[in-house]
Amino acid sequence: MTELFRLSATELLEGFRRRDFSPVDATRSCLDRIAQVDPVLNAFVLVDEARALVDARASEQRWMKGEPQGLVDGVPTTIKDLYATQGWPTLKGSRTVERDQAWDVDSPAVARLREHGAVLLGKTTTTEFGHKGVGDSPLTGITRNPWNTDRTPGGSSCGAAVSAAACMAPLNLGGDGGGSIRIPASFSGVFGIKPGFGRVPSAPAGLIGSMSASGPMTRSVRDAAAMLQVLCGDDSRDWMALPDLQLDLPGSLEQGVAGLRIAYAPTLGAAPVNPEVAAAVARGADTFRALGATVDTIAFDLPGAHEVYYAINSVAFAHTVASVDEARRPWMDQGLRVLAADGERLSSVDYAQALHLGRSRIGAAMRKLHETYDLLVLPAVPIVAFDVGLDFPGDRGGEWRADWTPFAFPFNLTAQPACSIPCGLNSEGMPIGLQIVGRRREEARVLAAARAYESTRPWVMPDFNFKR
């Protein structure tokens, strides 16, 4: 019999329904898996075995009565440590956050998961305040990629990606304000989707606002669709959340791509792409052609996107750092302090131009593209995972850069849904991610395209086993 920790959420739910095993069995299996591999991988900042088993027993009773509470009742789930979770500290990868305070509120995404019966195992690691795209923080140290523990899993949702890849939990909540779901999904060989702005409620409001979104990180598209359906529930704390329009993401998965028009961009502008990454993504575009879509190879650019993103992002993190007691700021990640210092120097006029004029120009360019094309396909990241301990390829600290992820942050600026799905391995055996971008509010189409690709080119995770 397959070990329960290796099963998808979909498979677990079917097993609960048939009474082949229970939520307690599944939860114990995932907790044992965490104990086995996390001492090496370091994906968790907190694991609450006692609380998880209490919730699993309650779910077991509901299933025994044939009355499951929701779409993911009994499924082991993790929460990125940027999301408020009642009863657990939310330390945000930082030594500057006081543990000794009331932790009595769930963020909207966590509240929706609880309402649907998810069994929360614990909180996963993140970079400090989610500011960079790799997998280390002053609080938790280095989180490692299970494909090669000397490589970064990507970030800032590093722990969520590793939890999914190493089968520690089938459902993992990540967040993406500049690629923080799609970068680690690509580097770690899992599926991750950044919903469009407003699809998943968020509170409290953040300074990057409509650039950020909460989303699933899973081993299958089907699991991600079910989890995203749960996350989309309404929450009065977010006045900008989209209304519930009877979205049925799981029910829309098998629509396929036949008849769609897809733009395949090998790059954006002149951004260099590793040849092995480029070849894998090109094969992905061919897969969509074989599935019945019209796929055009296009030359495309979003000029100025990096400068616009950097301006908005740096001001947001300047506010974050300014809110920390001055005596504690030397404890913070050096790259974060550099980013914040750049934000402090930016004039209000330059910030306003980036926030409004810059974003509007980039959003309009994408809107025009989607007048012709239903989807855009391109690399998620132009490289594969690099060595741990680096802030970006080839360097550590002293500055903050996002130019090595040129295909991620533009779609935070445009607030569109975008996902990364594994599309192959390079010659070193490291995963490569293909990115699918959809029109605003068309998460269902992005998921259906990803599911069509997955059905044709199924992805099998290795049997990762690590000794303490």
Legacy VTK file of the C-alpha trace (Angstrom):
# vtk DataFile Version 3.0
C-alpha trace
ASCII
DATASET POLYDATA
POINTS 468 float
0.000 0.000 0.000
1.252 3.499 -0.852
2.350 5.440 2.206
-0.383 7.952 3.038
1.956 10.947 3.089
2.602 10.377 -0.618
-1.078 10.637 -1.574
-2.602 13.760 -3.058
-5.402 15.610 -1.294
-7.787 14.224 -3.908
-6.674 10.661 -3.147
-6.907 11.223 0.602
-10.452 12.544 0.350
-11.496 9.539 -1.714
-9.927 7.248 0.878
-11.786 9.012 3.694
-15.003 8.653 1.712
-14.462 4.894 1.243
-13.212 4.538 4.832
-9.991 2.948 3.622
-8.179 5.123 6.170
-8.983 8.149 8.292
-7.827 11.759 8.687
-5.975 10.627 11.818
-4.066 8.046 9.787
-3.181 10.645 7.150
-2.161 13.235 9.731
0.059 10.792 11.628
1.694 9.767 8.354
2.483 13.374 7.425
3.759 14.153 10.942
6.035 11.111 10.798
7.258 12.248 7.387
8.062 15.709 8.762
9.998 14.152 11.632
11.933 12.019 9.143
12.989 14.598 6.534
12.597 18.085 7.958
15.712 17.968 10.135
17.583 17.978 6.808
15.310 20.241 4.754
14.236 22.802 7.396
10.853 23.640 5.874
8.989 24.254 9.144
9.284 26.966 11.751
6.552 25.322 13.857
4.874 21.892 13.958
1.933 21.410 16.355
1.388 17.664 16.533
-1.071 17.768 19.430
-3.346 20.345 17.855
-3.203 18.654 14.453
-4.290 15.324 15.938
-7.174 16.938 17.817
-8.410 18.448 14.559
-7.848 15.171 12.717
-9.925 13.253 15.262
-12.754 15.771 14.898
-12.574 15.336 11.113
-12.557 11.566 11.513
-15.808 11.755 13.458
-17.418 13.863 10.748
-16.385 11.394 8.056
-17.652 8.457 10.131
-21.051 10.178 10.197
-20.865 10.842 6.457
-20.920 14.596 7.135
-17.622 16.127 5.983
-17.358 19.805 6.840
-16.017 21.111 3.543
-13.959 20.532 0.419
-10.715 19.611 2.219
-11.980 18.106 5.470
-9.194 16.110 7.121
-6.461 16.957 4.609
-3.079 17.827 6.196
-2.213 21.425 5.337
0.567 23.909 6.095
0.588 27.699 6.441
3.364 30.039 5.329
4.617 31.993 8.328
3.486 35.331 6.915
-0.173 34.472 7.595
-1.791 35.101 10.963
-2.902 31.817 12.505
-4.850 31.701 15.742
-2.822 30.195 18.575
0.502 30.181 16.702
3.117 32.953 16.478
3.519 34.626 13.091
7.202 35.539 13.124
7.626 36.287 9.399
11.153 34.906 9.228
12.375 37.676 11.520
14.129 37.782 14.868
12.560 41.213 15.402
8.981 39.985 15.949
8.016 39.501 19.600
6.744 35.996 20.340
5.104 37.101 23.587
1.873 38.642 22.289
-1.676 37.620 21.545
-2.024 35.411 18.482
-5.791 35.291 18.342
-6.734 36.016 14.718
-6.753 33.937 11.544
-5.965 35.632 8.260
-8.754 35.201 5.672
-6.988 32.347 3.873
-6.404 30.445 7.115
-9.987 31.048 8.221
-11.309 29.604 4.950
-9.146 26.486 5.333
-10.423 25.929 8.876
-14.022 26.361 7.734
-13.479 23.553 5.225
-11.978 21.213 7.794
-8.301 21.307 6.814
-5.972 19.835 9.423
-3.280 22.444 10.019
0.079 20.812 10.783
2.187 23.907 11.338
3.845 26.911 9.767
6.422 26.857 6.985
9.536 28.948 6.607
9.787 32.196 4.684
12.413 34.806 3.982
12.345 37.791 6.328
9.003 39.518 5.724
8.916 37.677 2.372
11.315 40.121 0.752
13.436 37.883 -1.507
13.191 34.920 -3.870
15.470 32.414 -2.151
15.073 30.262 0.975
16.816 31.598 4.076
16.033 33.977 6.908
17.738 35.311 10.049
15.149 33.436 12.129
15.228 29.941 10.628
18.444 29.772 8.622
18.576 27.867 5.338
15.701 25.852 3.868
17.018 23.257 1.419
15.804 21.934 -1.914
14.972 18.198 -1.741
16.192 17.664 -5.318
19.663 18.753 -4.184
20.133 19.924 -0.610
22.998 22.196 -1.645
20.554 24.236 -3.762
17.934 26.785 -2.765
14.260 25.829 -3.097
13.445 29.421 -4.080
11.335 31.807 -2.025
9.831 33.481 -0.333
7.385 30.558 0.043
10.383 28.257 0.501
8.967 26.025 3.233
5.639 25.578 1.448
7.398 24.449 -1.738
9.638 22.000 0.113
6.722 20.630 2.132
4.887 19.895 -1.121
7.919 18.472 -2.940
9.057 16.209 -0.090
5.512 14.958 0.620
5.252 16.499 4.079
1.759 17.815 3.323
-0.402 17.722 0.188
-1.808 21.256 0.641
0.453 24.220 1.377
-0.494 27.884 1.599
1.975 30.241 -0.059
1.974 33.901 -0.969
3.237 35.756 -4.033
4.071 39.468 -4.124
6.773 39.249 -6.793
7.088 35.590 -7.706
7.137 34.063 -4.225
4.892 31.139 -5.223
6.087 30.662 -8.808
9.848 30.886 -8.160
9.919 28.128 -5.502
7.388 26.068 -7.472
9.766 26.172 -10.448
12.915 25.487 -8.414
11.316 22.734 -6.301
9.343 20.912 -8.991
5.811 21.504 -7.703
2.701 23.265 -8.944
1.920 26.744 -7.659
-0.590 29.345 -8.735
-0.738 33.028 -7.929
-4.389 34.016 -8.241
-5.281 37.391 -9.659
-5.759 40.273 -7.247
-8.974 40.079 -5.257
-9.682 36.416 -5.900
-8.466 35.444 -2.410
-9.339 37.922 0.358
-6.435 39.394 2.297
-6.187 41.180 5.644
-4.668 43.233 7.047
-3.989 45.358 3.974
-0.370 45.549 2.832
1.553 48.348 1.146
2.091 46.339 -2.047
-1.675 45.850 -2.132
-2.893 44.510 -5.437
0.530 43.062 -6.318
0.225 40.319 -3.698
-1.924 37.179 -3.561
-2.299 34.035 -1.452
-2.325 30.722 -3.281
-1.791 26.951 -3.213
1.433 25.009 -3.570
0.743 21.341 -4.279
1.926 18.282 -6.181
-1.023 18.323 -8.599
-3.205 20.803 -10.421
-6.340 19.078 -9.148
-5.279 19.618 -5.524
-4.484 23.265 -6.245
-7.915 23.837 -7.808
-9.669 22.387 -4.771
-7.553 24.443 -2.379
-8.012 27.656 -4.350
-11.773 27.074 -4.413
-11.643 27.047 -0.600
-9.451 30.158 -0.380
-11.812 32.174 -2.569
-14.484 32.395 0.128
-15.673 35.871 1.115
-14.209 37.841 4.026
-15.606 41.198 5.137
-12.140 42.378 6.242
-11.096 42.831 2.600
-13.236 45.488 0.912
-11.480 44.909 -2.423
-12.104 41.156 -2.630
-13.984 39.975 -5.689
-17.603 38.945 -5.164
-18.462 35.251 -5.126
-19.626 34.551 -8.670
-20.303 30.837 -8.141
-16.804 29.968 -9.264
-16.273 26.224 -9.786
-12.553 25.718 -10.230
-12.500 21.908 -9.727
-15.461 21.514 -12.084
-13.749 23.540 -14.813
-10.491 21.595 -14.820
-11.150 19.308 -17.777
-12.048 22.014 -20.302
-8.714 21.568 -22.067
-7.072 24.043 -24.436
-8.473 22.996 -27.812
-9.449 26.087 -29.773
-7.568 28.522 -27.513
-5.033 30.994 -28.848
-1.794 30.885 -26.865
1.147 33.270 -27.133
4.473 31.571 -26.463
7.189 34.070 -25.494
10.644 32.466 -25.242
11.671 35.509 -23.205
10.562 39.048 -22.348
12.614 41.637 -24.191
16.230 40.557 -24.202
16.275 38.722 -20.855
18.694 35.776 -21.156
17.301 32.269 -20.615
19.381 29.202 -19.828
19.363 26.992 -22.962
18.051 23.930 -21.103
15.237 25.990 -19.592
14.427 27.466 -22.993
14.294 24.026 -24.614
12.015 22.593 -21.911
9.573 25.499 -22.167
9.588 25.270 -25.970
8.620 21.612 -25.662
5.815 22.722 -23.359
4.535 25.078 -26.048
4.590 22.171 -28.502
2.505 20.157 -26.049
-0.222 22.805 -26.151
-0.143 22.686 -29.968
-0.618 18.924 -29.824
-3.575 19.448 -27.468
-5.385 21.534 -30.079
-4.440 25.094 -29.189
-3.158 27.600 -31.726
0.272 28.554 -30.395
2.139 31.518 -31.866
5.751 32.237 -30.968
5.952 35.952 -30.273
8.560 38.577 -29.428
7.204 40.419 -26.413
8.429 42.880 -23.836
7.159 44.875 -20.892
9.788 47.636 -20.820
10.388 49.341 -17.510
8.680 46.623 -15.460
11.701 46.074 -13.227
12.054 49.775 -12.400
8.335 50.108 -11.638
8.318 47.018 -9.455
11.479 48.023 -7.603
10.097 51.462 -6.776
6.838 50.119 -5.333
8.505 47.218 -3.538
11.297 49.260 -1.992
8.890 51.810 -0.508
6.769 49.015 0.962
9.786 47.453 2.659
11.055 50.842 3.804
7.812 51.055 5.776
8.331 47.514 7.098
11.828 48.244 8.348
10.785 51.617 9.787
8.155 49.842 11.897
10.869 47.751 13.612
12.514 49.073 16.764
15.741 50.772 15.702
17.817 48.734 18.158
16.673 45.527 16.441
17.278 46.542 12.843
20.886 45.260 12.817
19.375 41.766 13.334
17.626 42.001 9.974
18.673 40.552 6.620
21.234 42.847 5.006
19.540 42.717 1.607
16.243 43.778 3.198
17.890 46.793 4.803
19.449 47.772 1.455
16.058 47.463 -0.250
14.432 49.591 2.457
17.139 52.256 2.228
16.486 52.589 -1.499
12.782 53.032 -0.740
13.492 55.762 1.796
15.408 57.725 -0.852
12.649 57.530 -3.446
10.657 60.734 -3.878
6.883 60.734 -3.482
6.554 61.874 -7.108
8.633 58.944 -8.394
6.666 56.530 -6.223
3.337 57.862 -7.471
4.491 57.644 -11.077
5.532 54.013 -10.612
2.403 53.041 -8.696
-0.062 54.617 -11.097
1.465 55.536 -14.449
4.013 52.723 -14.614
1.610 49.991 -13.602
-1.072 51.349 -15.915
1.287 51.253 -18.899
2.345 47.659 -18.194
-1.223 46.559 -17.491
-2.410 48.112 -20.742
0.268 46.215 -22.691
-0.960 42.929 -21.235
-4.580 43.870 -21.865
-3.731 44.438 -25.524
-1.946 41.080 -25.750
-5.046 39.357 -24.396
-7.215 40.931 -27.093
-5.561 38.365 -29.372
-4.459 35.595 -27.033
-6.245 33.690 -24.281
-3.049 32.695 -22.486
0.627 33.609 -22.388
3.210 30.825 -21.925
6.823 31.560 -20.984
9.478 30.385 -18.499
8.650 30.783 -14.829
12.318 31.481 -14.032
15.110 31.645 -16.645
17.451 29.436 -14.593
17.283 26.425 -12.281
17.942 26.445 -8.552
21.370 27.732 -7.555
23.460 27.277 -4.390
21.986 27.853 -0.944
23.219 30.884 0.973
23.107 33.242 -2.005
20.610 36.079 -2.341
20.702 35.790 -6.117
22.896 33.912 -8.597
26.543 34.561 -7.857
26.335 36.877 -4.849
25.259 37.287 -1.252
23.992 40.476 0.288
25.116 44.038 -0.164
22.273 44.770 -2.557
18.807 43.543 -3.495
17.973 42.403 -7.019
14.987 40.996 -8.870
16.494 41.064 -12.348
17.219 37.325 -12.135
13.443 36.689 -12.012
12.329 38.859 -14.964
9.275 36.689 -15.761
7.725 36.681 -12.276
7.118 40.213 -10.937
5.557 41.693 -14.129
2.388 39.679 -13.493
2.212 40.949 -9.938
2.175 44.441 -11.404
-0.681 43.461 -13.737
-2.573 41.523 -11.011
-3.161 38.550 -13.330
-3.399 34.858 -12.446
-0.189 33.002 -13.239
1.099 29.540 -12.399
4.275 27.496 -12.614
4.024 23.833 -13.589
6.994 21.441 -13.826
8.029 20.869 -17.442
11.253 18.902 -17.189
14.682 18.534 -15.620
18.006 19.974 -16.686
21.141 17.862 -17.151
21.866 18.107 -13.415
18.429 16.722 -12.561
16.996 20.045 -11.329
13.371 21.009 -12.082
12.282 23.595 -14.657
8.997 25.487 -14.466
6.690 26.549 -17.304
4.562 29.619 -16.563
0.972 30.069 -17.765
-0.532 33.565 -17.485
-4.225 34.313 -17.967
-6.471 37.319 -18.260
-7.584 38.948 -15.036
-10.257 36.888 -13.251
-9.574 33.832 -15.436
-7.988 31.523 -12.869
-10.232 28.720 -14.162
-8.678 28.925 -17.632
-5.125 28.952 -16.254
-5.890 25.900 -14.124
-7.588 24.077 -17.015
-4.568 24.686 -19.255
-2.229 23.457 -16.525
-4.393 20.376 -16.013
-4.378 19.642 -19.765
-0.591 19.874 -19.776
-0.296 17.723 -16.642
-2.595 15.070 -18.113
-0.368 14.755 -21.177
2.953 15.049 -19.379
2.433 13.704 -15.846
5.087 14.632 -13.316
6.435 11.946 -10.980
8.279 13.079 -7.867
11.356 11.097 -6.800
11.281 9.071 -3.597
13.134 11.631 -1.485
14.538 10.035 1.653
16.884 11.807 4.014
18.611 10.551 7.126
18.939 12.631 10.204
LINES 1 469
468 0 1 2 3 4 5 6 7 8 9 10 11 12 13 14 15 16 17 18 19 20 21 22 23 24 25 26 27 28 29 30 31 32 33 34 35 36 37 38 39 40 41 42 43 44 45 46 47 48 49 50 51 52 53 54 55 56 57 58 59 60 61 62 63 64 65 66 67 68 69 70 71 72 73 74 75 76 77 78 79 80 81 82 83 84 85 86 87 88 89 90 91 92 93 94 95 96 97 98 99 100 101 102 103 104 105 106 107 108 109 110 111 112 113 114 115 116 117 118 119 120 121 122 123 124 125 126 127 128 129 130 131 132 133 134 135 136 137 138 139 140 141 142 143 144 145 146 147 148 149 150 151 152 153 154 155 156 157 158 159 160 161 162 163 164 165 166 167 168 169 170 171 172 173 174 175 176 177 178 179 180 181 182 183 184 185 186 187 188 189 190 191 192 193 194 195 196 197 198 199 200 201 202 203 204 205 206 207 208 209 210 211 212 213 214 215 216 217 218 219 220 221 222 223 224 225 226 227 228 229 230 231 232 233 234 235 236 237 238 239 240 241 242 243 244 245 246 247 248 249 250 251 252 253 254 255 256 257 258 259 260 261 262 263 264 265 266 267 268 269 270 271 272 273 274 275 276 277 278 279 280 281 282 283 284 285 286 287 288 289 290 291 292 293 294 295 296 297 298 299 300 301 302 303 304 305 306 307 308 309 310 311 312 313 314 315 316 317 318 319 320 321 322 323 324 325 326 327 328 329 330 331 332 333 334 335 336 337 338 339 340 341 342 343 344 345 346 347 348 349 350 351 352 353 354 355 356 357 358 359 360 361 362 363 364 365 366 367 368 369 370 371 372 373 374 375 376 377 378 379 380 381 382 383 384 385 386 387 388 389 390 391 392 393 394 395 396 397 398 399 400 401 402 403 404 405 406 407 408 409 410 411 412 413 414 415 416 417 418 419 420 421 422 423 424 425 426 427 428 429 430 431 432 433 434 435 436 437 438 439 440 441 442 443 444 445 446 447 448 449 450 451 452 453 454 455 456 457 458 459 460 461 462 463 464 465 466 467
